[in-house]
Amino acid sequence: MEIGKQQIIDLIKKRGGDDKAGQAEAELPDQVDTEKDSGLLSKFGIDPKDLLGKIPGLGGLGG
């Protein structure tokens, strides 16, 4: 599944990780592939399996 980088950054900020959000901005590709980029996502404290319920439009409630 691919997710826009900005959605990931917004989620990190929502969790209070402004420092990590800046780092994610610099390191993540524009379209994040949850399988291919799972190592990068975990670096920022994101479990790709959890994204489904946390990001609006991905089948979850939008957290």
PQR file with spaces between the fields and no chain letter, atoms N, CA, C, O and H, PARSE charges and radii, in Angstrom:
ATOM       1  N    MET     1       0.838   -1.169    0.000 -0.4000 1.5000
ATOM       2  CA   MET     1       0.000    0.000    0.000 -0.0000 2.0000
ATOM       3  C    MET     1       0.890    1.241    0.000  0.5500 1.7000
ATOM       4  O    MET     1       1.894    1.296    0.710 -0.5500 1.4000
ATOM       5  N    GLU     2       0.515    2.222   -0.793 -0.4000 1.5000
ATOM       6  CA   GLU     2       1.268    3.471   -0.843 -0.0000 2.0000
ATOM       7  C    GLU     2       0.485    4.585   -0.164  0.5500 1.7000
ATOM       8  O    GLU     2      -0.731    4.702   -0.316 -0.5500 1.4000
ATOM       9  H    GLU     2      -0.301    2.177   -1.370  0.4000 1.0000
ATOM      10  N    ILE     3       1.215    5.397    0.589 -0.4000 1.5000
ATOM      11  CA   ILE     3       0.635    6.510    1.344 -0.0000 2.0000
ATOM      12  C    ILE     3       1.480    7.741    1.066  0.5500 1.7000
ATOM      13  O    ILE     3       2.706    7.656    0.991 -0.5500 1.4000
ATOM      14  H    ILE     3       2.203    5.302    0.713  0.4000 1.0000
ATOM      15  N    GLY     4       0.839    8.863    0.917 -0.4000 1.5000
ATOM      16  CA   GLY     4       1.566   10.112    0.719 -0.0000 2.0000
ATOM      17  C    GLY     4       2.409   10.459    1.943  0.5500 1.7000
ATOM      18  O    GLY     4       1.976   10.283    3.082 -0.5500 1.4000
ATOM      19  H    GLY     4      -0.157    8.932    0.978  0.4000 1.0000
ATOM      20  N    LYS     5       3.603   10.947    1.692 -0.4000 1.5000
ATOM      21  CA   LYS     5       4.536   11.294    2.772 -0.0000 2.0000
ATOM      22  C    LYS     5       3.906   12.262    3.764  0.5500 1.7000
ATOM      23  O    LYS     5       4.110   12.127    4.971 -0.5500 1.4000
ATOM      24  H    LYS     5       3.955   11.090    0.767  0.4000 1.0000
ATOM      25  N    GLN     6       3.147   13.230    3.279 -0.4000 1.5000
ATOM      26  CA   GLN     6       2.581   14.233    4.172 -0.0000 2.0000
ATOM      27  C    GLN     6       1.634   13.621    5.195  0.5500 1.7000
ATOM      28  O    GLN     6       1.566   14.087    6.333 -0.5500 1.4000
ATOM      29  H    GLN     6       2.981   13.339    2.299  0.4000 1.0000
ATOM      30  N    GLN     7       0.906   12.584    4.803 -0.4000 1.5000
ATOM      31  CA   GLN     7       0.006   11.915    5.744 -0.0000 2.0000
ATOM      32  C    GLN     7       0.802   11.265    6.878  0.5500 1.7000
ATOM      33  O    GLN     7       0.379   11.294    8.034 -0.5500 1.4000
ATOM      34  H    GLN     7       0.962   12.205    3.879  0.4000 1.0000
ATOM      35  N    ILE     8       1.936   10.689    6.548 -0.4000 1.5000
ATOM      36  CA   ILE     8       2.802   10.081    7.564 -0.0000 2.0000
ATOM      37  C    ILE     8       3.340   11.172    8.495  0.5500 1.7000
ATOM      38  O    ILE     8       3.344   11.011    9.716 -0.5500 1.4000
ATOM      39  H    ILE     8       2.279   10.665    5.609  0.4000 1.0000
ATOM      40  N    ILE     9       3.785   12.265    7.915 -0.4000 1.5000
ATOM      41  CA   ILE     9       4.340   13.367    8.708 -0.0000 2.0000
ATOM      42  C    ILE     9       3.268   13.939    9.638  0.5500 1.7000
ATOM      43  O    ILE     9       3.548   14.231   10.801 -0.5500 1.4000
ATOM      44  H    ILE     9       3.781   12.396    6.923  0.4000 1.0000
ATOM      45  N    ASP    10       2.059   14.097    9.138 -0.4000 1.5000
ATOM      46  CA   ASP    10       0.966   14.605    9.971 -0.0000 2.0000
ATOM      47  C    ASP    10       0.690   13.666   11.143  0.5500 1.7000
ATOM      48  O    ASP    10       0.430   14.123   12.256 -0.5500 1.4000
ATOM      49  H    ASP    10       1.832   13.860    8.193  0.4000 1.0000
ATOM      50  N    LEU    11       0.746   12.371   10.899 -0.4000 1.5000
ATOM      51  CA   LEU    11       0.534   11.391   11.964 -0.0000 2.0000
ATOM      52  C    LEU    11       1.640   11.490   13.011  0.5500 1.7000
ATOM      53  O    LEU    11       1.364   11.441   14.209 -0.5500 1.4000
ATOM      54  H    LEU    11       0.957   12.000    9.995  0.4000 1.0000
ATOM      55  N    ILE    12       2.869   11.626   12.576 -0.4000 1.5000
ATOM      56  CA   ILE    12       3.993   11.763   13.510 -0.0000 2.0000
ATOM      57  C    ILE    12       3.815   13.021   14.360  0.5500 1.7000
ATOM      58  O    ILE    12       4.020   12.990   15.574 -0.5500 1.4000
ATOM      59  H    ILE    12       3.094   11.666   11.602  0.4000 1.0000
ATOM      60  N    LYS    13       3.434   14.118   13.722 -0.4000 1.5000
ATOM      61  CA   LYS    13       3.216   15.375   14.463 -0.0000 2.0000
ATOM      62  C    LYS    13       2.075   15.233   15.457  0.5500 1.7000
ATOM      63  O    LYS    13       2.153   15.734   16.579 -0.5500 1.4000
ATOM      64  H    LYS    13       3.268   14.143   12.736  0.4000 1.0000
ATOM      65  N    LYS    14       1.020   14.550   15.045 -0.4000 1.5000
ATOM      66  CA   LYS    14      -0.136   14.345   15.920 -0.0000 2.0000
ATOM      67  C    LYS    14       0.274   13.585   17.183  0.5500 1.7000
ATOM      68  O    LYS    14      -0.294   13.791   18.255 -0.5500 1.4000
ATOM      69  H    LYS    14       0.956   14.143   14.133  0.4000 1.0000
ATOM      70  N    ARG    15       1.255   12.718   17.042 -0.4000 1.5000
ATOM      71  CA   ARG    15       1.762   11.950   18.185 -0.0000 2.0000
ATOM      72  C    ARG    15       2.793   12.739   18.993  0.5500 1.7000
ATOM      73  O    ARG    15       3.356   12.215   19.954 -0.5500 1.4000
ATOM      74  H    ARG    15       1.716   12.551   16.171  0.4000 1.0000
ATOM      75  N    GLY    16       3.041   13.986   18.612 -0.4000 1.5000
ATOM      76  CA   GLY    16       3.966   14.825   19.362 -0.0000 2.0000
ATOM      77  C    GLY    16       5.418   14.670   18.972  0.5500 1.7000
ATOM      78  O    GLY    16       6.304   15.032   19.746 -0.5500 1.4000
ATOM      79  H    GLY    16       2.583   14.411   17.831  0.4000 1.0000
ATOM      80  N    GLY    17       5.683   14.142   17.794 -0.4000 1.5000
ATOM      81  CA   GLY    17       7.050   13.911   17.346 -0.0000 2.0000
ATOM      82  C    GLY    17       7.530   14.924   16.336  0.5500 1.7000
ATOM      83  O    GLY    17       7.873   14.568   15.209 -0.5500 1.4000
ATOM      84  H    GLY    17       4.963   13.847   17.165  0.4000 1.0000
ATOM      85  N    ASP    18       7.558   16.197   16.732 -0.4000 1.5000
ATOM      86  CA   ASP    18       7.971   17.240   15.786 -0.0000 2.0000
ATOM      87  C    ASP    18       9.397   17.025   15.274  0.5500 1.7000
ATOM      88  O    ASP    18       9.666   17.262   14.096 -0.5500 1.4000
ATOM      89  H    ASP    18       7.279   16.487   17.648  0.4000 1.0000
ATOM      90  N    ASP    19      10.310   16.583   16.133 -0.4000 1.5000
ATOM      91  CA   ASP    19      11.684   16.313   15.689 -0.0000 2.0000
ATOM      92  C    ASP    19      11.703   15.179   14.667  0.5500 1.7000
ATOM      93  O    ASP    19      12.375   15.263   13.639 -0.5500 1.4000
ATOM      94  H    ASP    19      10.092   16.391   17.090  0.4000 1.0000
ATOM      95  N    LYS    20      10.955   14.120   14.967 -0.4000 1.5000
ATOM      96  CA   LYS    20      10.892   12.989   14.044 -0.0000 2.0000
ATOM      97  C    LYS    20      10.198   13.385   12.740  0.5500 1.7000
ATOM      98  O    LYS    20      10.537   12.872   11.674 -0.5500 1.4000
ATOM      99  H    LYS    20      10.409   14.052   15.802  0.4000 1.0000
ATOM     100  N    ALA    21       9.234   14.292   12.825 -0.4000 1.5000
ATOM     101  CA   ALA    21       8.521   14.723   11.621 -0.0000 2.0000
ATOM     102  C    ALA    21       9.477   15.416   10.657  0.5500 1.7000
ATOM     103  O    ALA    21       9.404   15.193    9.449 -0.5500 1.4000
ATOM     104  H    ALA    21       8.959   14.709   13.691  0.4000 1.0000
ATOM     105  N    GLY    22      10.360   16.243   11.172 -0.4000 1.5000
ATOM     106  CA   GLY    22      11.347   16.905   10.324 -0.0000 2.0000
ATOM     107  C    GLY    22      12.294   15.912    9.680  0.5500 1.7000
ATOM     108  O    GLY    22      12.661   16.047    8.513 -0.5500 1.4000
ATOM     109  H    GLY    22      10.419   16.423   12.154  0.4000 1.0000
ATOM     110  N    GLN    23      12.681   14.919   10.453 -0.4000 1.5000
ATOM     111  CA   GLN    23      13.567   13.881    9.935 -0.0000 2.0000
ATOM     112  C    GLN    23      12.835   13.048    8.875  0.5500 1.7000
ATOM     113  O    GLN    23      13.417   12.694    7.850 -0.5500 1.4000
ATOM     114  H    GLN    23      12.382   14.809   11.401  0.4000 1.0000
ATOM     115  N    ALA    24      11.575   12.742    9.123 -0.4000 1.5000
ATOM     116  CA   ALA    24      10.783   11.975    8.161 -0.0000 2.0000
ATOM     117  C    ALA    24      10.621   12.751    6.860  0.5500 1.7000
ATOM     118  O    ALA    24      10.671   12.173    5.775 -0.5500 1.4000
ATOM     119  H    ALA    24      11.102   13.030    9.956  0.4000 1.0000
ATOM     120  N    GLU    25      10.429   14.053    6.972 -0.4000 1.5000
ATOM     121  CA   GLU    25      10.307   14.912    5.789 -0.0000 2.0000
ATOM     122  C    GLU    25      11.529   14.774    4.892  0.5500 1.7000
ATOM     123  O    GLU    25      11.419   14.744    3.666 -0.5500 1.4000
ATOM     124  H    GLU    25      10.388   14.523    7.853  0.4000 1.0000
ATOM     125  N    ALA    26      12.688   14.692    5.519 -0.4000 1.5000
ATOM     126  CA   ALA    26      13.942   14.610    4.766 -0.0000 2.0000
ATOM     127  C    ALA    26      14.213   13.209    4.214  0.5500 1.7000
ATOM     128  O    ALA    26      14.837   13.071    3.162 -0.5500 1.4000
ATOM     129  H    ALA    26      12.778   14.717    6.515  0.4000 1.0000
ATOM     130  N    GLU    27      13.754   12.177    4.907 -0.4000 1.5000
ATOM     131  CA   GLU    27      14.148   10.811    4.548 -0.0000 2.0000
ATOM     132  C    GLU    27      13.115   10.000    3.776  0.5500 1.7000
ATOM     133  O    GLU    27      13.484    9.105    3.016 -0.5500 1.4000
ATOM     134  H    GLU    27      13.247   12.289    5.762  0.4000 1.0000
ATOM     135  N    LEU    28      11.848   10.291    3.954 -0.4000 1.5000
ATOM     136  CA   LEU    28      10.820    9.488    3.294 -0.0000 2.0000
ATOM     137  C    LEU    28      10.620    9.921    1.841  0.5500 1.7000
ATOM     138  O    LEU    28      10.739   11.103    1.519 -0.5500 1.4000
ATOM     139  H    LEU    28      11.549   11.018    4.572  0.4000 1.0000
ATOM     140  N    PRO    29      10.318    8.966    0.974 -0.5600 1.5000
ATOM     141  CA   PRO    29       9.975    9.326   -0.412  0.2800 2.0000
ATOM     142  C    PRO    29       8.593    9.975   -0.450  0.5500 1.7000
ATOM     143  O    PRO    29       7.841    9.875    0.520 -0.5500 1.4000
ATOM     144  N    ASP    30       8.250   10.633   -1.548 -0.4000 1.5000
ATOM     145  CA   ASP    30       6.954   11.304   -1.662 -0.0000 2.0000
ATOM     146  C    ASP    30       5.795   10.333   -1.494  0.5500 1.7000
ATOM     147  O    ASP    30       4.796   10.657   -0.851 -0.5500 1.4000
ATOM     148  H    ASP    30       8.860   10.714   -2.336  0.4000 1.0000
ATOM     149  N    GLN    31       5.927    9.154   -2.068 -0.4000 1.5000
ATOM     150  CA   GLN    31       4.939    8.092   -1.877 -0.0000 2.0000
ATOM     151  C    GLN    31       5.612    6.975   -1.094  0.5500 1.7000
ATOM     152  O    GLN    31       6.570    6.363   -1.566 -0.5500 1.4000
ATOM     153  H    GLN    31       6.738    8.891   -2.590  0.4000 1.0000
ATOM     154  N    VAL    32       5.105    6.716    0.098 -0.4000 1.5000
ATOM     155  CA   VAL    32       5.694    5.713    0.977 -0.0000 2.0000
ATOM     156  C    VAL    32       5.007    4.378    0.726  0.5500 1.7000
ATOM     157  O    VAL    32       3.788    4.264    0.849 -0.5500 1.4000
ATOM     158  H    VAL    32       4.327    7.213    0.481  0.4000 1.0000
ATOM     159  N    ASP    33       5.791    3.380    0.378 -0.4000 1.5000
ATOM     160  CA   ASP    33       5.294    2.019    0.201 -0.0000 2.0000
ATOM     161  C    ASP    33       5.428    1.328    1.558  0.5500 1.7000
ATOM     162  O    ASP    33       6.537    1.136    2.055 -0.5500 1.4000
ATOM     163  H    ASP    33       6.782    3.472    0.279  0.4000 1.0000
ATOM     164  N    THR    34       4.296    0.959    2.152 -0.4000 1.5000
ATOM     165  CA   THR    34       4.329    0.429    3.514 -0.0000 2.0000
ATOM     166  C    THR    34       5.125   -0.863    3.650  0.5500 1.7000
ATOM     167  O    THR    34       5.627   -1.167    4.732 -0.5500 1.4000
ATOM     168  H    THR    34       3.395    1.116    1.749  0.4000 1.0000
ATOM     169  N    GLU    35       5.244   -1.621    2.574 -0.4000 1.5000
ATOM     170  CA   GLU    35       6.045   -2.848    2.631 -0.0000 2.0000
ATOM     171  C    GLU    35       7.518   -2.537    2.395  0.5500 1.7000
ATOM     172  O    GLU    35       8.375   -2.925    3.189 -0.5500 1.4000
ATOM     173  H    GLU    35       4.836   -1.374    1.696  0.4000 1.0000
ATOM     174  N    LYS    36       7.804   -1.847    1.316 -0.4000 1.5000
ATOM     175  CA   LYS    36       9.185   -1.552    0.951 -0.0000 2.0000
ATOM     176  C    LYS    36       9.864   -0.632    1.969  0.5500 1.7000
ATOM     177  O    LYS    36      11.049   -0.788    2.265 -0.5500 1.4000
ATOM     178  H    LYS    36       7.107   -1.532    0.671  0.4000 1.0000
ATOM     179  N    ASP    37       9.107    0.319    2.496 -0.4000 1.5000
ATOM     180  CA   ASP    37       9.664    1.319    3.403 -0.0000 2.0000
ATOM     181  C    ASP    37       9.349    1.036    4.874  0.5500 1.7000
ATOM     182  O    ASP    37       9.411    1.942    5.704 -0.5500 1.4000
ATOM     183  H    ASP    37       8.144    0.446    2.255  0.4000 1.0000
ATOM     184  N    SER    38       9.017   -0.203    5.196 -0.4000 1.5000
ATOM     185  CA   SER    38       8.632   -0.526    6.569 -0.0000 2.0000
ATOM     186  C    SER    38       9.752   -0.244    7.567  0.5500 1.7000
ATOM     187  O    SER    38       9.479    0.136    8.706 -0.5500 1.4000
ATOM     188  H    SER    38       8.967   -0.939    4.521  0.4000 1.0000
ATOM     189  N    GLY    39      11.002   -0.422    7.160 -0.4000 1.5000
ATOM     190  CA   GLY    39      12.124   -0.126    8.050 -0.0000 2.0000
ATOM     191  C    GLY    39      12.201    1.347    8.393  0.5500 1.7000
ATOM     192  O    GLY    39      12.445    1.712    9.544 -0.5500 1.4000
ATOM     193  H    GLY    39      11.224   -0.729    6.235  0.4000 1.0000
ATOM     194  N    LEU    40      11.993    2.196    7.394 -0.4000 1.5000
ATOM     195  CA   LEU    40      11.976    3.640    7.643 -0.0000 2.0000
ATOM     196  C    LEU    40      10.805    4.023    8.534  0.5500 1.7000
ATOM     197  O    LEU    40      10.956    4.839    9.444 -0.5500 1.4000
ATOM     198  H    LEU    40      11.795    1.900    6.460  0.4000 1.0000
ATOM     199  N    LEU    41       9.646    3.441    8.280 -0.4000 1.5000
ATOM     200  CA   LEU    41       8.476    3.760    9.087 -0.0000 2.0000
ATOM     201  C    LEU    41       8.700    3.381   10.546  0.5500 1.7000
ATOM     202  O    LEU    41       8.345    4.140   11.448 -0.5500 1.4000
ATOM     203  H    LEU    41       9.524    2.778    7.542  0.4000 1.0000
ATOM     204  N    SER    42       9.280    2.224   10.776 -0.4000 1.5000
ATOM     205  CA   SER    42       9.525    1.806   12.155 -0.0000 2.0000
ATOM     206  C    SER    42      10.538    2.721   12.835  0.5500 1.7000
ATOM     207  O    SER    42      10.479    2.923   14.048 -0.5500 1.4000
ATOM     208  H    SER    42       9.569    1.608   10.043  0.4000 1.0000
ATOM     209  N    LYS    43      11.454    3.265   12.066 -0.4000 1.5000
ATOM     210  CA   LYS    43      12.426    4.223   12.598 -0.0000 2.0000
ATOM     211  C    LYS    43      11.715    5.436   13.208  0.5500 1.7000
ATOM     212  O    LYS    43      12.200    6.046   14.161 -0.5500 1.4000
ATOM     213  H    LYS    43      11.501    3.101   11.081  0.4000 1.0000
ATOM     214  N    PHE    44      10.558    5.768   12.638 -0.4000 1.5000
ATOM     215  CA   PHE    44       9.793    6.912   13.117 -0.0000 2.0000
ATOM     216  C    PHE    44       8.648    6.502   14.038  0.5500 1.7000
ATOM     217  O    PHE    44       7.753    7.296   14.327 -0.5500 1.4000
ATOM     218  H    PHE    44      10.164    5.273   11.864  0.4000 1.0000
ATOM     219  N    GLY    45       8.687    5.247   14.495 -0.4000 1.5000
ATOM     220  CA   GLY    45       7.707    4.768   15.463 -0.0000 2.0000
ATOM     221  C    GLY    45       6.363    4.419   14.866  0.5500 1.7000
ATOM     222  O    GLY    45       5.343    4.459   15.554 -0.5500 1.4000
ATOM     223  H    GLY    45       9.414    4.602   14.260  0.4000 1.0000
ATOM     224  N    ILE    46       6.354    4.075   13.586 -0.4000 1.5000
ATOM     225  CA   ILE    46       5.099    3.748   12.915 -0.0000 2.0000
ATOM     226  C    ILE    46       5.120    2.296   12.473  0.5500 1.7000
ATOM     227  O    ILE    46       6.028    1.851   11.772 -0.5500 1.4000
ATOM     228  H    ILE    46       7.183    4.042   13.027  0.4000 1.0000
ATOM     229  N    ASP    47       4.098    1.571   12.899 -0.4000 1.5000
ATOM     230  CA   ASP    47       3.907    0.189   12.464 -0.0000 2.0000
ATOM     231  C    ASP    47       2.976    0.231   11.257  0.5500 1.7000
ATOM     232  O    ASP    47       1.829    0.661   11.382 -0.5500 1.4000
ATOM     233  H    ASP    47       3.360    1.932   13.469  0.4000 1.0000
ATOM     234  N    PRO    48       3.445   -0.206   10.099 -0.5600 1.5000
ATOM     235  CA   PRO    48       2.602   -0.141    8.893  0.2800 2.0000
ATOM     236  C    PRO    48       1.221   -0.760    9.079  0.5500 1.7000
ATOM     237  O    PRO    48       0.263   -0.299    8.459 -0.5500 1.4000
ATOM     238  N    LYS    49       1.089   -1.787    9.911 -0.4000 1.5000
ATOM     239  CA   LYS    49      -0.207   -2.418   10.142 -0.0000 2.0000
ATOM     240  C    LYS    49      -1.163   -1.477   10.860  0.5500 1.7000
ATOM     241  O    LYS    49      -2.379   -1.582   10.700 -0.5500 1.4000
ATOM     242  H    LYS    49       1.867   -2.162   10.415  0.4000 1.0000
ATOM     243  N    ASP    50      -0.619   -0.562   11.648 -0.4000 1.5000
ATOM     244  CA   ASP    50      -1.453    0.377   12.387 -0.0000 2.0000
ATOM     245  C    ASP    50      -1.969    1.520   11.517  0.5500 1.7000
ATOM     246  O    ASP    50      -2.938    2.180   11.890 -0.5500 1.4000
ATOM     247  H    ASP    50       0.369   -0.477   11.778  0.4000 1.0000
ATOM     248  N    LEU    51      -1.349    1.764   10.377 -0.4000 1.5000
ATOM     249  CA   LEU    51      -1.733    2.897    9.536 -0.0000 2.0000
ATOM     250  C    LEU    51      -3.168    2.798    9.048  0.5500 1.7000
ATOM     251  O    LEU    51      -3.831    3.818    8.855 -0.5500 1.4000
ATOM     252  H    LEU    51      -0.562    1.227   10.074  0.4000 1.0000
ATOM     253  N    LEU    52      -3.646    1.596    8.850 -0.4000 1.5000
ATOM     254  CA   LEU    52      -4.983    1.400    8.306 -0.0000 2.0000
ATOM     255  C    LEU    52      -6.035    2.115    9.149  0.5500 1.7000
ATOM     256  O    LEU    52      -6.989    2.672    8.606 -0.5500 1.4000
ATOM     257  H    LEU    52      -3.107    0.768    9.007  0.4000 1.0000
ATOM     258  N    GLY    53      -5.871    2.104   10.459 -0.4000 1.5000
ATOM     259  CA   GLY    53      -6.848    2.748   11.323 -0.0000 2.0000
ATOM     260  C    GLY    53      -6.501    4.170   11.721  0.5500 1.7000
ATOM     261  O    GLY    53      -7.306    4.842   12.366 -0.5500 1.4000
ATOM     262  H    GLY    53      -5.097    1.651   10.901  0.4000 1.0000
ATOM     263  N    LYS    54      -5.316    4.643   11.347 -0.4000 1.5000
ATOM     264  CA   LYS    54      -4.864    5.954   11.805 -0.0000 2.0000
ATOM     265  C    LYS    54      -4.949    7.053   10.760  0.5500 1.7000
ATOM     266  O    LYS    54      -5.025    8.231   11.109 -0.5500 1.4000
ATOM     267  H    LYS    54      -4.662    4.098   10.823  0.4000 1.0000
ATOM     268  N    ILE    55      -4.936    6.691    9.497 -0.4000 1.5000
ATOM     269  CA   ILE    55      -4.931    7.698    8.440 -0.0000 2.0000
ATOM     270  C    ILE    55      -6.260    7.658    7.694  0.5500 1.7000
ATOM     271  O    ILE    55      -6.630    6.622    7.141 -0.5500 1.4000
ATOM     272  H    ILE    55      -4.874    5.734    9.213  0.4000 1.0000
ATOM     273  N    PRO    56      -6.983    8.785    7.677 -0.5600 1.5000
ATOM     274  CA   PRO    56      -8.265    8.837    6.979  0.2800 2.0000
ATOM     275  C    PRO    56      -8.140    8.419    5.522  0.5500 1.7000
ATOM     276  O    PRO    56      -7.170    8.767    4.849 -0.5500 1.4000
ATOM     277  N    GLY    57      -9.118    7.676    5.043 -0.4000 1.5000
ATOM     278  CA   GLY    57      -9.129    7.264    3.652 -0.0000 2.0000
ATOM     279  C    GLY    57      -8.464    5.925    3.400  0.5500 1.7000
ATOM     280  O    GLY    57      -8.448    5.439    2.270 -0.5500 1.4000
ATOM     281  H    GLY    57      -9.906    7.392    5.590  0.4000 1.0000
ATOM     282  N    LEU    58      -7.907    5.318    4.462 -0.4000 1.5000
ATOM     283  CA   LEU    58      -7.256    4.024    4.280 -0.0000 2.0000
ATOM     284  C    LEU    58      -8.077    2.896    4.908  0.5500 1.7000
ATOM     285  O    LEU    58      -7.541    1.840    5.246 -0.5500 1.4000
ATOM     286  H    LEU    58      -7.920    5.713    5.380  0.4000 1.0000
ATOM     287  N    GLY    59      -9.364    3.128    5.057 -0.4000 1.5000
ATOM     288  CA   GLY    59     -10.232    2.082    5.570 -0.0000 2.0000
ATOM     289  C    GLY    59     -10.460    2.150    7.063  0.5500 1.7000
ATOM     290  O    GLY    59     -11.252    1.372    7.596 -0.5500 1.4000
ATOM     291  H    GLY    59      -9.799    3.985    4.782  0.4000 1.0000
ATOM     292  N    GLY    60      -9.803    3.038    7.742 -0.4000 1.5000
ATOM     293  CA   GLY    60      -9.977    3.178    9.179 -0.0000 2.0000
ATOM     294  C    GLY    60     -10.941    4.309    9.487  0.5500 1.7000
ATOM     295  O    GLY    60     -11.568    4.880    8.595 -0.5500 1.4000
ATOM     296  H    GLY    60      -9.159    3.669    7.310  0.4000 1.0000
ATOM     297  N    LEU    61     -11.043    4.613   10.754 -0.4000 1.5000
ATOM     298  CA   LEU    61     -11.933    5.671   11.187 -0.0000 2.0000
ATOM     299  C    LEU    61     -11.243    7.020   11.258  0.5500 1.7000
ATOM     300  O    LEU    61     -11.885    8.029   11.549 -0.5500 1.4000
ATOM     301  H    LEU    61     -10.534    4.149   11.479  0.4000 1.0000
ATOM     302  N    GLY    62      -9.974    7.052   11.004 -0.4000 1.5000
ATOM     303  CA   GLY    62      -9.255    8.315   11.030 -0.0000 2.0000
ATOM     304  C    GLY    62      -8.671    8.652   12.373  0.5500 1.7000
ATOM     305  O    GLY    62      -8.141    9.747   12.567 -0.5500 1.4000
ATOM     306  H    GLY    62      -9.452    6.232   10.768  0.4000 1.0000
ATOM     307  N    GLY    63      -8.761    7.708   13.323 -0.4000 1.5000
ATOM     308  CA   GLY    63      -8.119    7.849   14.609 -0.0000 2.0000
ATOM     309  C    GLY    63      -8.625    8.972   15.406  0.5500 1.7000
ATOM     310  O    GLY    63      -8.158    9.197   16.523 -0.5500 1.4000
ATOM     311  H    GLY    63      -9.191    6.819   13.165  0.4000 1.0000
